[in-house]
Amino acid sequence: LARRVRTTDRTVAAAWWLGGSLVMGTGIWSMHFVGMQAFTLPITLGYTPSWTAVSWVAALLTSAAALGIASLGSITRWRVAIGALFMGGGICAMHYLGMLALDMAPPIVWDPWWVLLSAVVAVAASAAALVLFFVLRPYKGARGQFYQLLAALAMGLAIAGMHYTGMAAARFPAGSI
């Protein structure tokens, strides 16, 4: 997707950016909620539809930003820093808004150190994915595809690493309903 949004035809690039943002954002969001469906507590879990939808929008906006950054011509430290903060922050927003969608009382109690660590994981892995993408972008063919896979794995680690670190931050009070 990152290569497709760099085409010189602006209409085609915009279509790839919009479609790619929708597909990638929905994929990230779906991974989170499929994972949450596998999560078990000794109570029945329900989700507030509005917060669930807002978490999906956060994933879409994060994906749009990531593809927008990938469409830029060159890498700078500022682009990596701002891009990683936005992407990591967006991944965290999607996760924690999705957790806010859990309809339970009393609510989840968060360990602030684990929450902070989850944000650090998301931002650091996002930065690594951006650097990998830009540095390895000139490579074509099989080597280029291999390097694309490395960048995609780094982004996957950002999302999954943040998710599981974020889940470690959650404390579910006894007697929750």
Solvent accessible surface area in square Angstrom, and as a share of the most:
residue,aa,sasa,rsa
1,L,82,0.41
2,A,21,0.17
3,R,75,0.27
4,R,136,0.50
5,V,6,0.03
6,R,94,0.34
7,T,46,0.27
8,T,134,0.78
9,D,73,0.38
10,R,190,0.69
11,T,107,0.62
12,V,65,0.37
13,A,8,0.06
14,A,55,0.43
15,A,64,0.49
16,W,95,0.33
17,W,96,0.34
18,L,121,0.60
19,G,32,0.31
20,G,2,0.02
21,S,8,0.05
22,L,91,0.46
23,V,105,0.61
24,M,53,0.24
25,G,0,0.00
26,T,48,0.28
27,G,41,0.39
28,I,21,0.11
29,W,53,0.19
30,S,39,0.25
31,M,72,0.32
32,H,0,0.00
33,F,19,0.08
34,V,106,0.61
35,G,24,0.23
36,M,3,0.01
37,Q,123,0.55
38,A,79,0.62
39,F,58,0.24
40,T,111,0.65
41,L,42,0.21
42,P,135,0.85
43,I,49,0.25
44,T,127,0.74
45,L,39,0.19
46,G,31,0.30
47,Y,55,0.21
48,T,44,0.25
49,P,108,0.68
50,S,69,0.44
51,W,99,0.35
52,T,26,0.15
53,A,52,0.41
54,V,65,0.37
55,S,0,0.00
56,W,79,0.28
57,V,69,0.39
58,A,13,0.10
59,A,1,0.01
60,L,30,0.15
61,L,105,0.52
62,T,8,0.04
63,S,1,0.01
64,A,18,0.14
65,A,24,0.19
66,A,16,0.12
67,L,6,0.03
68,G,24,0.23
69,I,25,0.13
70,A,6,0.05
71,S,40,0.26
72,L,62,0.31
73,G,56,0.53
74,S,63,0.41
75,I,62,0.31
76,T,64,0.37
77,R,217,0.79
78,W,193,0.68
79,R,82,0.30
80,V,20,0.12
81,A,44,0.34
82,I,106,0.54
83,G,1,0.01
84,A,2,0.02
85,L,112,0.56
86,F,105,0.44
87,M,5,0.02
88,G,0,0.00
89,G,37,0.35
90,G,10,0.10
91,I,3,0.01
92,C,15,0.09
93,A,37,0.28
94,M,4,0.02
95,H,1,0.00
96,Y,45,0.17
97,L,41,0.20
98,G,0,0.00
99,M,2,0.01
100,L,96,0.48
101,A,0,0.00
102,L,12,0.06
103,D,95,0.49
104,M,23,0.10
105,A,53,0.41
106,P,64,0.40
107,P,95,0.60
108,I,19,0.10
109,V,87,0.50
110,W,80,0.28
111,D,38,0.20
112,P,95,0.60
113,W,190,0.67
114,W,100,0.35
115,V,46,0.26
116,L,96,0.48
117,L,82,0.41
118,S,0,0.00
119,A,32,0.25
120,V,81,0.47
121,V,44,0.25
122,A,0,0.00
123,V,38,0.22
124,A,57,0.45
125,A,18,0.14
126,S,0,0.00
127,A,25,0.20
128,A,47,0.37
129,A,8,0.06
130,L,8,0.04
131,V,62,0.35
132,L,54,0.27
133,F,25,0.10
134,F,14,0.06
135,V,86,0.49
136,L,25,0.13
137,R,30,0.11
138,P,96,0.61
139,Y,84,0.32
140,K,142,0.60
141,G,52,0.50
142,A,85,0.66
143,R,147,0.54
144,G,2,0.01
145,Q,126,0.56
146,F,112,0.46
147,Y,40,0.15
148,Q,66,0.29
149,L,97,0.48
150,L,62,0.31
151,A,11,0.09
152,A,60,0.47
153,L,100,0.50
154,A,14,0.11
155,M,34,0.15
156,G,35,0.33
157,L,125,0.62
158,A,0,0.00
159,I,17,0.09
160,A,37,0.29
161,G,24,0.23
162,M,1,0.00
163,H,8,0.04
164,Y,139,0.53
165,T,19,0.11
166,G,0,0.00
167,M,30,0.13
168,A,38,0.29
169,A,0,0.00
170,A,9,0.07
171,R,110,0.40
172,F,49,0.21
173,P,36,0.23
174,A,105,0.82
175,G,69,0.66
176,S,7,0.05
177,I,144,0.73
